[in-house]
Amino acid sequence: MHVKICGLSEPGHVETAVEAGADAIGFVLTRSPRRVTPERAAELAALVPAHVLTVGVFRGEDPAQVRAATLAAGLRAVQLHGHHPHADFTALKDLGLTLVRAVDAEADLRCGAYDEDLLIVDAPRPGSGEPWDWAAVRGRPSGRWLLAGGLDPANVATAIEAARPWGVDVSSGVEVAPGVKDPGLIRDFVAAARGAR
Ligand SMILES: O=C(O)c1ccccc1NCC(=O)[C@H](O)[C@H](O)COP(=O)(O)O
């Protein structure tokens, strides 16, 4: 089970996520309580070993802004939320980075339909921590896809059983307040996701 921890902003939390065994770590570079500057994301990404994917999270920015921020931060993946057209993914292809398309359950759920490498099927309001009907997408997405939206250490095994994703993604569910991560919850989430059948 692939595990991504998103919205990190503190060095200690990045180290905890790496030590806990996260496969990917996300830095929010768009409007959010979790927003970090590209410079801060670069400092945090420098703590991440090569086997863990570093992801820049965007929503609504144009490809030139996404490109500039991602390169300034030295990240290895770009995650686009919202209604980005196929052309935005095409415009970023030459970066040679992992492209991630994050959508809700109403969207085209074929990973690769927009030339992305990874799909995230998320709640209608990304980063809100609101659970949704995870079982409703079971069998619908194709290819590599992560389930996100309202997951936490206590419910992630149930969500995996309901939706059967390739991986999971969490932000709010490992926080004690909006934007404030908790090391114990990060460890518990990774362990619970890995322990799910
Ligand atoms: O985290 C945010 O505030 C955010 C803002 C705008 C676009 C995306 C955002 N977050 C994306 C993620 O952290 C994850 O992909 C996922 O949506 C996490 O959801 P949740 O665990 O429910 O917070």
The ligand as an SDF file (V2000), in Angstrom:
LIG
                    3D

 23 23  0  0  0  0  0  0  0  0999 V2000
   -4.3760   20.9180    2.0990 O   0  0  0  0  0  0  0  0  0  0  0  0
   -4.9640   21.8580    1.5670 C   0  0  0  0  0  0  0  0  0  0  0  0
   -5.3900   22.8110    2.2320 O   0  0  0  0  0  0  0  0  0  0  0  0
   -5.1850   21.8890    0.0850 C   0  0  0  0  0  0  0  0  0  0  0  0
   -5.5840   23.0620   -0.5060 C   0  0  0  0  0  0  0  0  0  0  0  0
   -5.8060   23.0920   -1.8640 C   0  0  0  0  0  0  0  0  0  0  0  0
   -5.6160   21.9730   -2.6440 C   0  0  0  0  0  0  0  0  0  0  0  0
   -5.2140   20.7820   -2.0430 C   0  0  0  0  0  0  0  0  0  0  0  0
   -5.0090   20.7360   -0.6860 C   0  0  0  0  0  0  0  0  0  0  0  0
   -4.6360   19.5540   -0.0650 N   0  0  0  0  0  0  0  0  0  0  0  0
   -4.5250   18.3400   -0.7410 C   0  0  0  0  0  0  0  0  0  0  0  0
   -4.1320   17.2430    0.1770 C   0  0  0  0  0  0  0  0  0  0  0  0
   -3.5720   17.4600    1.2160 O   0  0  0  0  0  0  0  0  0  0  0  0
   -4.4450   15.8350   -0.1410 C   0  0  0  0  0  0  0  0  0  0  0  0
   -4.2710   15.5840   -1.4830 O   0  0  0  0  0  0  0  0  0  0  0  0
   -5.8230   15.4370    0.3220 C   0  0  0  0  0  0  0  0  0  0  0  0
   -6.7750   16.2720   -0.2490 O   0  0  0  0  0  0  0  0  0  0  0  0
   -5.9000   15.3780    1.7980 C   0  0  0  0  0  0  0  0  0  0  0  0
   -7.2210   15.4800    2.2770 O   0  0  0  0  0  0  0  0  0  0  0  0
   -7.5650   15.4330    3.8150 P   0  0  0  0  0  0  0  0  0  0  0  0
   -6.7830   14.3080    4.4200 O   0  0  0  0  0  0  0  0  0  0  0  0
   -9.0330   15.2090    3.8780 O   0  0  0  0  0  0  0  0  0  0  0  0
   -7.1600   16.7410    4.4220 O   0  0  0  0  0  0  0  0  0  0  0  0
  1  2  2  0
  2  3  1  0
  2  4  1  0
  4  5  1  0
  4  9  2  0
  5  6  2  0
  6  7  1  0
  7  8  2  0
  8  9  1  0
  9 10  1  0
 10 11  1  0
 11 12  1  0
 12 13  2  0
 12 14  1  0
 14 15  1  0
 14 16  1  0
 16 17  1  0
 16 18  1  0
 18 19  1  0
 19 20  1  0
 20 21  2  0
 20 22  1  0
 20 23  1  0
M  END
$$$$
